[in-house]
Amino acid sequence: MNWKAVWSAKAFQAPDGSVLSGLMAADGYDTPFGRLSEEAWLGYVRHWAQALGVEANTSVFEVGCGAGAFLYELYRNGVQVAGMDLAAALIQAAREVMPDGHFAVGEASELSPDPPADVVLSCGVFFYFPSLEYARDVLARMVAKARRAVLILDVPDLALRERAVADRIAAAGGPEAYRERYQGLEHTYFDRGWLAGEMRKLGLVDVRTVDQAIPGYRNGAFRFNAWGYK
């Protein structure tokens, strides 16, 4: 088992008629570590939209967009949304619920600078990347594509790795159960200083990092967000 196989097997369903809940579940926010209420999720998306000045007619591109849980609220408020993901079924779901958006199947390492977007972001995806070198290449492509800002959300903090793994082992029922369930499904952890430094090397200014803060989000205790401006 690997992460590509996991995400390729995902599908979109709208339970009880809630499109957003269906998108969140398809994008992985339905696990003991990542389960979130719609209210908490909408607050998170709106916070970052306000922080980066995303409003109607702003263009936003998401790397690893999945079914589009992050983009959906923006789309409903007139934002021009687009994204890419390696899971074809999830991209199809994004196309269905956001028919005016532009979505493509592809690896993050294939991201093209054209067409550009005002804000280029990635939410909860960098820890699936196989190495720091891969992450550096994707980040460079994101910077090249962005007109205004680059936002990297939900990044596992290297300084908190031992605590994060211990929490996951405990939740799984012990080391043996953890190994059985997550063998081959490791996360890549990032040093905050390294990620901020790479963003500055690529020409971004006013680069910042901040603790993750989403009510009820178990993974949030071990993660951070980073962003910078062109």
N, C-alpha and C positions, 0 to 999 in steps of 0.2 A: 504494500500500500504506500502511496505517496500523495502529496497534497494535490497534484494535478488530477489524480484519479478521484479523490474525494470531491473536489469541486465540479468535476465533469459529471458526477452522479447526482448533483443537486437539481432540484426542480422547483418551480414556482406554483403555489396554490394560495388562494386568498381565503383564509378561514373566516367564517361568519361575515363574508362580504368585505372584509377589511383588506384593501390592496396593500396598504403600508405594512400591516402585520405579515402578510405573505411575502413581501419583498424582504423584510427583516429576517424572517426565517430562512429564506433562500440564501441570504447573504451571511448566515451563520450566527445571527443574534437570537438563537433559540436554544443554546446549550447552558449547562450549569455555570460555565465561566462567562458567557456572553449574553445571557438572557436580559432583555431590556423591555421596559414598557414603551408604548408609543409616545407617551408624554415626555419621558426622559430623552428618547431619541430625537423627537422634534425640537426639544430645547437645545440639544447638542448641535443639530444642523443649523438652527436659527442663530445660535451664538456665533458660529464661525462665519455665517453669511454676513452678519452685522459687523463682525470684527474686520472682515476683508472688503466691506463695501459692496457685497454682491446683492444686486437688486434686479428688477425687471430689465431685460435686454442685455444684462451682463452675460458673457459667455464663460462657461465652466466646463472643463474636461477632467474626467476622473480616470486615472490609471487603475485597473483592477476594479472596475465599477460593479461587477457582479450583476445582479438583477436590477440594481439602481436604487437601493434603499436610501442612500445619502442624497442622490440627485432628485428624488421624487418630489420632496417638498419644495425644492428650488424650482422645479419644472412647473409645479402648480402655481407658482408665483411669478411666472413669466420669464424666468431665466432660460437662456439658450444652453441646453445641456448636451453633452456628448461624452462618450467613454469607450473603453475597450476592456476586454477580459478574455481569458483563454477558454472559459466555459461557454460553449455555444448555446446550451439550453438557457443559461442565465441571460445572455445577450438577447436571445429571442424574447424573454420575459420583459426586459427593459424596452425593447422595441414595441411590445404590445401595450404597455402601460404609459409609455411616453412616445407616441407616434411621431411627434415633431422633433424628437431628439435624433442624434446621429450616433449609432453604436456599431462597433466592429469586433470581430473575434480576432484575438492575437495576443502574443506574449508581450509583456511590458518592455522587453528589450527591443521590440520592433517599433516602438512609439516614434512617430514622425513629427517633425516640427511644423508641418503644414497639414491642415490650416491651423493658425495660432489660436489661442484662447486667452481671455483676460486672466483667468485663474486656472491653474493646473494643480490638481490635488490627488492624493492617494490616501485612502482610509482603511486601516487594518489590513494592509497588503505587504508592506516591506518585510515583515517577519517571515513571509513565505519565500523570500528570495534566497537562493542557495549560497550566496557569499556577499561580502562587503563590496567586492569588485563589481558584481552584478548590480548591487544597489547603487553604486557610484555611477555606473553607466546609465541606469534608468533615471537617476536624479539629473544627470546632465541633459538627457533628452527632455525631461520635464521643464527644466530651466529654458532650454532652447525654444520650447513651444509656448511658454507663458509670456503674455504682454505685461501683466501687472504683478502677479504674486504666485508663489509656489507653497503649497501646504501639505505637510506629511503628518497624518493623524494616526494615533493609536500604535505607537512604536514601543516594543519591549525594551525596557531600560536595562542595560548590561549591569549596572550597579545593583540591581534588584533581582538578578537572575536566580540566585540560590533560593531566595524567598519565593519567587514565582514558581519555580519547579517544585519546591516543597509543598506549596499550596495545591498544585495540580496532582501531586502524588497522593496527598491526603484525600482530595476529592474523589480520586479514582479508586480508593480503597486499599492503598498500599503500593509499595514499589513493584511487586510482581504484576498486579492488575494494571498499573500504569504502563509498564513495559509492554504488556500484551495489547493494550488498547492503542498506544501511541507509538509503537515501534515504526520507525521510518517517517514519523510526522514531527520532526523537530522544528523548533522556531529559531530564527536568527535574532540575536539581541544586539542592540546598538548603544554605543557610548554617546551620550548627549554632545559632548565636546567634539567628537569625531564628526557627527552628522552636521552640527552647526558649522564646523570648520569647512566641510566639503561644500556646503551651501555658499559660504563666503568665497571660497576659491572659484566657484562658478559665476561669481559676480553679483550674487544677491546681497542686499543691504538690509539693515535693521533686522537681522536674523535673531530669532528668539526661540526658546524652548520653555515649555510649561508642563506641569503635571497633568495627566489625564484626569478629568473630573466629570463623570456622568453618574447621576444617582442610581444606585442599584447594580452598577456594572462591576462585577467581581474582578475581571482582568484589569480594570482601571487602576488598581492599587500599584501595579507594576509597570505602568506605561506612561509615555509622554507624547506631546505634540510638538512639532517644529514648523516654523514658517519664516519666509523672508520675501523681500520685494525686489523687483527689477529696478 
